Every structure is written in C-alpha cells, then in structure tokens.
Amino acid sequence: MFDHRDHQALVYCFPTMKVITWAQALPRKVIWGFAASLILLGLVLIYLGTARPMILVIDGQTYEFRTHARSVLGVLRSAGFEPSADDRVSPQLDDQVTSGAVIHLDHAFPVVIELEERSFVVNSPESSPANILAQADIRLYPGDRVWVDGYRMLDPTRVLEIQPDYMRVDRAETITLEEGDMTRVIHSAAPSLGEALWEGGVVMREGDILSPIPETRVNSSIHAALIRSRSLVINVDGVEIETRAVGPTVGDALSQSGIALVGLDYSRPSVEMLLPENGHIRIVRVQEQIQVELEPLPFDTIYQPAADLELDNLQILDPGNYGVLATRIRVRLEEGQEVGRSIEETWVAVDAEPRVLGYGTRIEVRAVDTPDGRIEYWRAVPVYATSYSPCNLGIDGCNSTTASGKELRRGMIGVIRSWYNMMRGWSVYIPGYGFATIEDIGAGMAGRHWVDLGFTDEEYESWHTWTTLYFIPPVPSLDLIPWILP
C-alpha cells in the first residue's frame, strides 16, 4: 500500500534531483567559478556585517556611519573628513573608539578681529565671541564692547547661530565721577560721557549739572563731577510744575526753571529765602488788564458785467476792505485766575467796503484742432469727466432714460442740475469722446466742474480724467448764457 508521505517526499526530491543532474552536466570550470563567486559574496557580507556603527556630529549636524576603523582619525577619514590642526575634535584623534561611539568635529573658520587700531585673522572652531577672543589671547575687561559683524553683543558668551566673519573690541575707558561726598569709578567703552554714565547705572535727572557736559567724547580716562538737583513743585497760574533745580534760594530755583516774577507778582517763600524742606513754591500773580479786542467785519462781493473782458474771466474792479469792530474789555486776574471781565465799550473802528468783481461778457468764437478735426467753439471749460451707462450708474438697478426723456447713448452727457436747467440741449464737444448734447443731470462734486459722458452698456468706456468741455456754435441768446458758472 502506497503511503501519502512517500508521495510528498517524491514531490520534494524530484526538483532537487533535476538540479543535481543539471549541475553534473555543466563544465567543471563553470562549477568552480560559480563556487568562487559564492565564497567572495559571503566574505563581502561578512565584512559588511562586522562594520561597527558610529555617530558623527559634524559642525552640529549628526550623521550615522559604519566603519572598521579603530581610531578617531581613522573613523573621520573613512567618512571623508580630514581634520585640520585648528579644528576641534572630541575624543582625541589617536583615541581608540568602540561600537556606537560619538565623535564631534567642529571646523575652524577665519575671523577678522580688530583691536586698538590693529586687525588680524584667527581660525577658530568656537561658537561664542568670548571663546573666539580667548583663543586669540584677548581678554575682556569690565565695560569693553564687543561687535560681531556690525552688531553689538551685549552678552559675548552667547552662542552664535552662524559663524561670524568680523569682530571688533572697543576697550573701556576709566571714568572717575565725583557726586557730593561720594566717588565712583566706571569702566565703559561708550562714545560719550552721558552714555557711559547711563551704562554705569548713573541716572541723570532734569536740572542736574554734569561737568564736563554729557556730550563729551570719551577717548581717554576722564574725571567728571555731578551736582544733583533738588526736586521742586512750583504752583504757578493754577498749574503744578514738577521740576528740579540747583541753587540755595527760591530765586535761584525760579530762575533755573524759567519762571519770572513780573510787576506785583511774588512768591511764597520769598525769593530771598532758602529752598523749603518740602520743595513746594507758590507764585502769586497780581494783575489787572485792559484789553481791546478787534474783530474783522467781512465785506460783501458785488459782481458787475465787464463788456471788454472775455467770457469766463473775472477782474477785480475794487478789492474792498474789511471793517474792524473794536471792544474794550476790563479783565481782573488774581493768582493767575480770571475773576472778572466786563465790556466797557464796543464801536466800529473801520467801516467795511465791498469788493467789486467784473465778469467777462465778451464772446469770442475760436477754433481748435481735435482728434475729430478742426472745430469752432465759443466757450471752453476745464471739467472732470466720468462715464456712465444705463447699468453703470453707481446705484442699484439700471435706467436708460435721461432727464430730457431720451434713451441714453453715446453723444449725450449729464451735468449738475443748475447747468442742466440753463443748458439743456446745448451742443458740446469733448476730446476723445466726440460731439454731444446736454441731456441729463449728474451728481457733480463741490469745488470742480463735473460732467458725465453717456454710453450704452455695450459701448461703455471708463472715464476718470480732467479734460476740456467745448461749447459749439451757434451762440445762445445772451440772456440765456450763465456768465458766471456755478
């Protein structure tokens, strides 16, 4: 009886037997070459498998690397890095490393250092200004200023995010400050005495006297004296003024504060007294005034026609004069406060005279060359022109009917209501737009003459510009012409 397990064994053995039969049929050289390749591949896999993992930190960047090297220098070289003498390497180059070791390499970079009017270059792997300077054997002293690439470093020990190219050290000068019975020494590289004292924690207040002055340049050791002012509160004209002043008497303090006593004014305490302990001074104003207030009286403007003056021109025939209304007022002040005011008299000191303007009534028909050829006109007015169409009215909805009842199209313009009432149907010309008639009412704007150029929606063009509005002959009846345009 045939066992199914025997059948399964035959199934597995049959392909193996075929391979053996095929291999026996191959030439001997091919078999040996194939065997050698398998051995070489095995050796390569064994070599790669025995490489040890390392962690390289190059200029702050971390890399994982596998190598058979045993020393720090060997690992770096196998990774393609050749450290220079100025580079910083940790551990030492000749130290032996084990699997998983961390090796740091910080490349040195050139930095130009300027110190006391001399400059030199140092190659440094350090990342803080203080360490770079220390590598260059430059010691920082209290008050020295360090500049990196043009920016002052308030904390030279701070680690920089990028490698600097240039550094400058300003050495501090010694400032001896006398303040009353106290003497202090300040070291600072600030350019001026005032800035140096501020850096040294000396806060100057209004009224303090510093010798030499705060703007004095500090380019060597300097001896300074500071006299502190006293805090004062001066009540004058109902206002409390907080100030500071140097001086023994009230008069000295008022003089330094720019407060003068005039006429019958006096102070409490008096100007001869020493400054009070509480620092409060009061100014008492005593004054009586007679004031004359002058108020201009406006003059009227009268217009009259000038036959020899061309249309749209004005001529001053009489400039007119303002009148003057005078009022005499008695004002009483006590301690800077007004306590009484009375009008004693009011009169017209000067009568107003009206101004007379002549407006031109002479009409000249002229000609001008335009894009549409040479035209004649009897009036030319600078206007600000905009455009509109039935559905471009600046409001919701559409409307194609003009104020004159016509269907809006190109060749119809709108003007302000006062113009429309006087000029409806008049012929005009606008350069770039063409000939038109006044058929509609536009909004206008104060301070300028405004016209709206009509279009159909299909032909609509956007206009927002200054241009000239030419009025085309025939000239209307003289009684219909607005001589002065509103």
C-alpha angles and dihedrals in degrees: 000000000000115000116219089223090062088053091053091050090053091051091055096042097049097071090044092053090050091053092049091049090049092048092050089055093055121096115264094241092056091051092051092047092051091049092050091052091052091050092048091049090051091052091050091050090048090050093049092045092055094053110115123231117243133182116222121194105195114184090333095313116116122221131178115222138173121213145153091222115122103197131060091244091049092051092050093047092048087053091052099258123126108188118215127220092261095049120101115235128181124222101028117274094248095046117117116238133205132211113299094019119157116226122191123204120181113182118222118239131196117257124185109221122195118198129165096343094313130096136197140166126248126186108221138168091197120119102204127066092232093055092046090052091046090054087053089052091248113143120204119223130197111287096019116138123221121201122194118193090336097313125105115239110217089187110036090186093064114114112245121229093215133032111264123231100195137027132181129192119204110198117226122244125218116250119190111200124195113200113172108300093343128091123193133178120220126190114204141151092204114133096232135043093237093053091046091053090048090053088049092056096256107138114198119207133202110286096024114133117221123186117229097029120260092252092063111126114243107218099137140011111308137193115215136180126209124197112194120222124225123246112247137181113206118192108205130159090352094305127109111223117197110207143143129233143173119226142084102248137056089242091057091051093049091048092051090047092053094241114139130196111225129192110325096357118127139174136233110250094029122251092257094057126095117257109280119250092239092051095231120138126177126202116207115204118203114185144143119192138191110206130189112201117200119203122188117239109215120232127224125244119230122195123205132172120261110202095193093052120089120243118278093024127113126205126193106233094173121008094209126214136246117242124226127230111197127200125186112211130184113213125189120199127189119186090343094307122113109233102170142018128178133175110232101179142353125196142157103255095181128017118231117245119207122244115237119210123187117212122205119252099171111111120204122189108218137177131228135182112243137171085265094052132265114332136182123230137176098199134028121192127182107234139174107238128206129168137233141176134188092280098030100067098122090247136085114279134014133276124181099180118098125214088260090057096251128129109261115248140138111302095046122097135187126223135177116292096255090054092045092053090055102032107035110151095009116147118242140168129218119190111243092015103056137214119346146158129233105254108143146046120244132189100245127187132251115258098025141063108248133191131182116216113216126227139163114249091253094052097038117148124184113239125184108150147102115260141148126270111212119199110217125217144284093086110228122239109290092240089059096052117100099222093193113040114223 
